[in-house]
Amino acid sequence: MQQTTFTVRPVATIESPLGPGAQTPRQGDEGAPQAWVAFNAEVADAVRDLRAGQDVLLLTWLERADRTVLTVHPRSDPERPLTGVFSTRSPARPNPVGLHRVTILEIADGPRMRVSGLEAWDGTPVIDVKPVLDPHTER
Amino acid sequence: MQQTTFTVRPVATIESPLGPGAQTPRQGDEGAPQAWVAFNAEVADAVRDLRAGQDVLLLTWLERADRTVLTVHPRSDPERPLTGVFSTRSPARPNPVGLHRVTILEIADGPRMRVSGLEAWDGTPVIDVKPVLDPHTER
């Protein structure tokens, strides 16, 4: 079945010390560093109510991921059985969207925002930012 | 700044009684009905470890949304001040990705799965499914 496709246009870019040469934690709560989210100037109005102290969900596009992969060994551990990617957070999946809960530490001109504990590589495109609906029940 | 764009290819389609003519709840816990997620056969391997009883995050592409909108009145209430869309869950946003926490009620051939409480319209494309990392802290 041939289906319609859609075009994703990044709204921001990650600035991070993490990259291909570095050790990347697999989830944001496993020692990931702070990062900057540098927004495109044209989405400034969409950003204007974000504040330091808020928790938000960042959606990224993991452009280096292999989109043809449908099963993986979770956490790249060959001891774990091959698992369908919809049951894992592997970047390898048909649409490589990353979902990251972060805390906003600082808002600056650009606009840009500094966030806590983000495991995405430097240069990763950001495609959306969403509020956490319940601070106690979402990550 | 001209940036790279990316192509989203739907992996499934929502089958739901909800549509343009119906009253659509704004969040899944406000009385949304059950729905079916009908996967494309070619992603069957990605689906194979999903089980009834699991909570998952569905990512949809809200194709009817206005992507040029940067501020909205939250919950379409004109009494609420205009707010940057990155501080709202409005479908209107630069990349109209919907994020829905649902419980899998049934897995069937196709593959397809029946899920609880989904506020998306019939025909909505699904772009990803992710496990909930902590059942108590994610929606």
Contacts between the chains, C-beta under 8 A, distances in Angstrom:
chain1	res1	chain2	res2	distance
A	1	B	40	6.4
A	3	B	9	6.9
A	3	B	10	5.2
A	3	B	40	7.3
A	3	B	125	7.4
A	4	B	10	7.1
A	4	B	63	7.7
A	4	B	125	7.3
A	5	B	7	5.1
A	5	B	8	6.2
A	5	B	9	5.2
A	5	B	10	7.6
A	6	B	7	7.3
A	6	B	8	4.4
A	6	B	10	7.9
A	6	B	61	5.3
A	6	B	63	6.8
A	6	B	125	7.5
A	7	B	5	5.1
A	7	B	6	7.3
A	7	B	7	6.3
A	7	B	8	7.4
A	8	B	5	6.3
A	8	B	6	4.4
A	8	B	7	7.4
A	8	B	8	5.6
A	8	B	95	5.4
A	9	B	3	7.0
A	9	B	5	5.3
A	9	B	94	6.3
A	9	B	95	6.7
A	10	B	3	5.2
A	10	B	4	7.2
A	10	B	5	7.7
A	10	B	6	7.8
A	11	B	94	5.1
A	11	B	95	6.9
A	27	B	133	7.1
A	40	B	1	6.5
A	40	B	3	7.3
A	43	B	70	6.4
A	43	B	86	7.8
A	43	B	94	6.0
A	45	B	70	3.8
A	45	B	71	5.4
A	45	B	84	5.9
A	46	B	70	4.3
A	46	B	71	7.2
A	46	B	84	4.7
A	46	B	85	4.7
A	46	B	86	4.7
A	46	B	93	6.9
A	46	B	94	6.8
A	47	B	84	5.7
A	47	B	86	5.6
A	48	B	71	7.6
A	48	B	84	4.4
A	49	B	83	5.1
A	49	B	84	4.4
A	49	B	86	7.6
A	49	B	87	4.0
A	50	B	84	7.0
A	50	B	86	6.0
A	50	B	87	6.0
A	56	B	86	7.5
A	57	B	99	7.0
A	59	B	95	7.6
A	59	B	97	6.0
A	59	B	99	7.9
A	61	B	6	5.4
A	63	B	4	7.7
A	63	B	6	6.8
A	70	B	43	6.4
A	70	B	45	3.8
A	70	B	46	4.3
A	71	B	45	5.4
A	71	B	46	7.2
A	71	B	48	7.6
A	83	B	49	5.1
A	84	B	45	5.9
A	84	B	46	4.7
A	84	B	47	5.7
A	84	B	48	4.4
A	84	B	49	4.4
A	84	B	50	7.0
A	85	B	46	4.8
A	86	B	43	7.8
A	86	B	46	4.8
A	86	B	47	5.6
A	86	B	49	7.6
A	86	B	50	6.0
A	86	B	56	7.5
A	86	B	128	7.5
A	86	B	129	3.9
A	86	B	130	7.2
A	86	B	131	7.9
A	87	B	49	3.9
A	87	B	50	6.0
A	87	B	131	5.5
A	88	B	131	6.8
A	89	B	130	6.2
A	89	B	131	6.8
A	89	B	133	7.0
A	93	B	46	6.9
A	93	B	128	6.4
A	94	B	9	6.4
A	94	B	11	5.1
A	94	B	43	6.1
A	94	B	46	6.8
A	94	B	127	7.9
A	94	B	128	7.4
A	95	B	8	5.4
A	95	B	9	6.6
A	95	B	11	6.9
A	95	B	59	7.6
A	95	B	127	4.5
A	95	B	128	5.1
A	97	B	59	6.0
A	97	B	97	7.2
A	97	B	127	6.9
A	97	B	128	5.3
A	99	B	57	7.1
A	99	B	59	8.0
A	99	B	99	7.7
A	99	B	130	6.3
A	125	B	3	7.4
A	125	B	4	7.3
A	125	B	6	7.5
A	127	B	94	7.9
A	127	B	95	4.5
A	127	B	97	6.9
A	128	B	86	7.5
A	128	B	93	6.4
A	128	B	94	7.4
A	128	B	95	5.1
A	128	B	97	5.3
A	129	B	86	3.9
A	130	B	86	7.2
A	130	B	89	6.2
A	130	B	99	6.3
A	131	B	86	7.9
A	131	B	87	5.5
A	131	B	88	6.8
A	131	B	89	6.8
A	133	B	27	7.1
A	133	B	89	7.0
A	133	B	139	6.3
A	134	B	139	6.4
A	136	B	137	7.0
A	137	B	136	7.2
A	137	B	137	5.8
A	137	B	138	6.8
A	137	B	139	5.1
A	138	B	137	6.8
A	138	B	138	5.5
A	138	B	139	5.0
A	139	B	133	6.3
A	139	B	134	6.3
A	139	B	137	5.1
A	139	B	138	5.0
